[in-house]
Amino acid sequence: MNKKDYYEVLGVSKNATDEEIKRAFRKLAKQYHPDVNKEPGAEEKFKEIGEAYAILSDPAKRKQYDQFGHAAFQNGQAGGYQDFNFSDINLDDILNDFFGGGFGGFGFGGSARKARSSSKGNDYRVVINLTFLEAALGCEKEIKLKVNSACSKCHGKGGFNEKTCPTCHGKGRILAEQQTIFGYMQTQKVCPNCEGSGKTFESICDECRGSGLVQKEKKLTVVIPEGVDENAQLRLNGKGGESASGGANGDVFVEFKIKEHPFFERQGNDIYLEVPLTFPEAILGCKKEIPTLNGNVLLEIKAGTQNYTKLKLKGKGLKSPNSLIRGNMYAVINIIMPSKLDRKQRELLEELSMTTLDDTTEFKEFKKFVKENES
């Protein structure tokens, strides 16, 4: 199903600042929150607004969305992305940040208590080195990294002989009084004894030291799309560290370093190739075999081709990761003058120089300027 553009959902431009995005979300959330708006479709609209804000308010997710659109969060699209689990988005927490808990709980992915007590696992950043052609044509790379994983000894619990926390009685949160200018007010906070889990243990696991996590090596296959650029970043959702509190796994962010090619040069989705010619080839014209990203082609050079002429090969450039459109390739003519001549070559050139090779507009204009400059 085609999704509506997130910027359109919030009614902001693609150049909107973080503050403009926040203001737009705040306004729409008040308008469509199901506790306030009972009209048909308000609940779905509210979820759509929350989803858009969750993506655009996160710098990393927004960057991915700007580069790849909705494909950034769909399996098999944009090269190695995994399905983005929108149930991880907790609208209660987002609304509490804005309105201080003024709205009732409307879990976008489970109860408010569970969402608040379950933190996400660690994210990881990996840099992959690519050759020019690997980046241009796409490839697969296997990476290894150490991530937090559930401890096998305690099965990720952090201890043994689990029991209900005596401080919060299993709720994970406790009430606290705070003096304000309006008098004493009661607020809820995470239980310091069980850190929100509602459970404690008779003995702590010595393998993970109570964290429930240990570092383990993990292998991942990264599918790199055609035309990926050095500034692009792939997000592998859920492939990062596991959560000790039952939350979602973290993510792996893959960045690229691309080695320069000795002949091809990239400018956006276009590529440039300098083609050396002898001056007889340029004067008389010729057919020159040149390389492209997809094999060699025969390029026709017309007689009298000038130095630095750019010959366009349409559609022979790079493909954008989020588009089917390809750039172009440009063959840039570079006429090479010989530094040494044998006797026969010199004689032929001297004989050629006796002819009227300078009978062109450029030579005539230059001679005229030289003459005028004498006075």
N, C-alpha and C positions, 0 to 999 in steps of 0.2 A: 504494500500500500504506500502510495506517495505521501510523504509528509510535507506539511507547510513549512516554508522557510522560517527559521527561528527568529530572524530579525523582523520578519513580517508579523509573527505571532506577538512580539512585544511592541511592535509599532515603532521601531527605531531604525536608523540607518546602519549600514555596515561599518561606518566609521564612528559609531557611537562610543562615548567614553564609558568607563565603568560606572560612574555616577549616573549617567543618563539611563543605562540599563537597569540600575537599581531603582531609580524613580519610576520607570515604566512598569517594572514588575510590581512594585509596591501599590501602584494605582490599580493595576489589573487584578491583583490578588484580593484587594478589598472589594472590588466589583463582583468577582466571580466565585469567591469562597462559598462552598456549599452551606456553611452555617449562616450565611447572609443572603445568598441568591438561591432561591428555590425554583427558578425557571428550568424547564427541560434543557439539557445540554450544558448547563452551568458547570456541573462536576467534571465533564470531559474537557471543557474549555479550561477549567482551573488546572487540571493535570497537564494539559498542553502548555500552559503558561509556565508551570513549575519546571517542566522538562526543558523548555527553551532557556529559562533563567539558569538552571543547573549547568547547562553547557556554556552559555555565553558569559557567565560570571566567573568561570574557571579559565585562567589564561591559557593553560595547556590544551584544554578541550576546545576552547574557542579557536585557537590556532589550527587545530586539526580540522575543525568544521569549516573554517575559512579556506583551507587547502583542498579538502576532499568532500565537503558537503555531508549529507547524511550517510554517504558511503563509508565515512570514517568510523562509523559505529555498527557496521553490518558485516557479518562473516563472509570472507572470501572477496571482499571489495577493497579497493585501494591498497592491496598488497599486504596481507598478513593481519588485518584487523580481525578482532574477534567480536562476537555480538556484545554490544554494550548493554549491561543489565540496568535498565532504568528503575527497577525495583529498589536499587541501592539508594536512590534519591529519596531523602526524607523531607517532605514539605513541612512537617511540623517544626523541624529545626530551622529551616529557612525562614518560616513565618515568625518563630520566636525571636530570631535575630532582628527582624524588622519591627515586630509589634509587642515584644516582651511577653509573649505567652497569652496575648489578649484573645486569640481565637481558640476554639475547642480543637481537640486532637482530630486530625484528618489524615491518618497514616497513608503515605503514598507507597509504602512498602512494608507493612507490618506495624505493630504497636509502637507508640511513641517511646515507651520505656525501653523496649528492645533495641530500637534504632539508636537511642541515645547511649545505651550501655555497650553497644557493639561497635568498636572502632575498626576502621579499615586497616588491612595489612600494609606493610611498607612498599613504597614504589622504588623502582630501580632505573638507573640510566645506563645505557650501553652505547658505545661508539663502535660502528662497523666501518672498516676501511674498504672502499670499492675502487675498482679501476673505472676509467671513463666508460668503457663499453659495458661493464656490469651495470652501471647506473643508467646508461642509455637504453639497454635492451631488457633490463630486469633480470633477476636471478633469485636463487635461494641461498641463504647462508645459515649455517648452524652456529649458535652461540652457546657459551657456557657461563653460568653465573651462580654465585652462592646466594640463596634466598632463605628467609625465615620459613621453616616448615614445622609442622606439628611434631612434638617430641614423641618418639615411639615408646618410650618407657612409661610415660604417664598418659599417653594418648592425647596429648595436647592440653590436658587439664591443669598441669602445673603442680599437682600434689595427689595425695591418696587419702581415702576415707573422707569423701566429701560430706559436708553438713551445711545446714542453713546458717547463714551469717547471723550471729546473735545481736549485732548492732542494728541492722536494718530489717531483721526478721524475713530475709529473702526478697525484699522489695528492690534492693539495689540503690535506693535513694533514701535520704533522711530529711526531716524537716529542720530548718534552722531559722531562728529569729534574727531580724536585722533592724536596727533603729534607723529610721529615716526622718525627714522633715514632716512626714505625715503620721509619725508615731511608729510603733513596732509592727513589722510586717513579717509574715512567714513565707519562706521560700524553700524550694526543694534543691538539694544538691546531691552529687554522687557520694555514696557511702565510702568513707575513707578506709574502712576495714576490708571490704571485699572489692573495692574499686568498681562498684556497680554491677557485679556479677550476681550478687545475692547468695553466693556460696563461699565457704572457707574449707580448709583441709586440716586434718590432724597432723599430717606430715608433708613437708615440701619436697618435691622431686629434686634430687641432687644432680640429675642430668641436665635439666634446663633451668635449675635454680628458681623454680616457681613461675617462670615466664610462660611455660607451655610450648616454647619455641626453641628450636635449635637450627643452626645454619647447615644447609645441605646443598650440594651441587645440583644444578638443574640444566638440562639441555633443551634448547628451543630452536625450532626451524622458523626462520623469518623469511616470508615471501616478499621480495622487494619489487615494487611495480616498475614498469618501464618509465624512463624519464625522470626518476627521482632526483631532486637537486640536493646540494650540500646543506642547504638551510632547512630542508624538510625533516619532519620527525614523525615516526610511526609509533602508535600507541597500541601495545598488546594488552588488552583489557583482561584483568584477572590472572595474569601470568607472573605477578610479582609475589611478594611475601604473603604467607597466610596470617590470619588474624588470631590473636590469642583469646579474644573475647567473642568469637563466633561471627564476626563481621565479614564483609566481603574481602576477597584477596586484593592485594595491591596490584599495580600495573607495572609494565616494563616500557620505558620510553627509549626508542632506538633512534640515535642520531647518526649522520653519515659524514665521513670524510672522503672526498672523491679526488683521486689522483689525476693530474693533468695528462692529456694525451699529447704525444709528440707531434701530431699533425692536425687533429680535429680541435676546434675551439668552440665552446658553447656560449651562446648569447640568448638567454631565455630558452625557447624551444627550437631556435634555429641553430644550425652548426655551420662553421666556416672551415674551408679547406684551401690552403694555398697550393696552387698548381704551377709548378715551374715549367716554363717554355723556353726553347731556344728562340733567338730573334727570327731565324728563317721560318720556324713553325708559326710564330705570331704574324709574320708578313704574308706568308703564303696560305695560312690556314692549315688545319690538320684535324685528325680524330685522335683523341687522347683517352686512354683507359685510366679511370680514376677510381679510388675506393669510396664506398658509402657505408652506412651502418649495416646495410643488408647485402653486401657483396659489391663487386666491381661493375661499373657501367661505362659505356663508350660516350665520351663527351665531344661534341662537334665544336671546334674552334673556327670561327669565321676568319677569312683573310683580312689582314689589317687590324686585328684585335689589339687594343692598347693595353699598356701596363695597368694593373690594379682594376681591370674590368671584373665585375661580379656577374657570374652566370648562375641563374637560379634553377635549382632542381626541386620542383614543387613536391611537397609531401615527403621529402627524404630526410627531414629533420627528426626531432624528438617528439614523443607523445607525452602529453600531460597525464599524470597519474589519475586525475579525476575527469578526463575528457577523452573522446575518441579522435579529436582533431590533432593532426601532426604539424609540426613546424616545417620549415624549408631548409634546404642545404644550399650554400652558396660557394661556388668554386671561384676563388679569387686568383686572377692571372698574375703571375710573377715572371716577367721576362728576364732571364739570366744572361748577362753579357759574359762572353768568355774572357778569362784573364790571360790566356796564352793562345797563340796562333802558330800553326806550322807555316812553312813557306808558301804552299799552294793556297791555303786559306787566306793568307795576307794578300797574295796576288789577286785573288778573286775579289776581295773586298776593295782593294785599290781600284780595280777595274769598275766595280759597282759604284764607287764614290765619284767617278767621273760623269755619271749620269745625273739627271735632275731629280734627285731624291728629295730635295728641299723645296720642291714646287708645290707646297701645301699652304692652306690658310694660316696655320700656326706659324710656319716659318716666315711667311710674307708679313704677317702682323708684327712679328718680333723684329725683322729687319727694318720695318718702317719706324718702330719705336727707337731702335738704335740710331737711325739716321736723324730723327727729330731730337734726340738727346744730345747730338753733337753741338747743336746751336744753343 
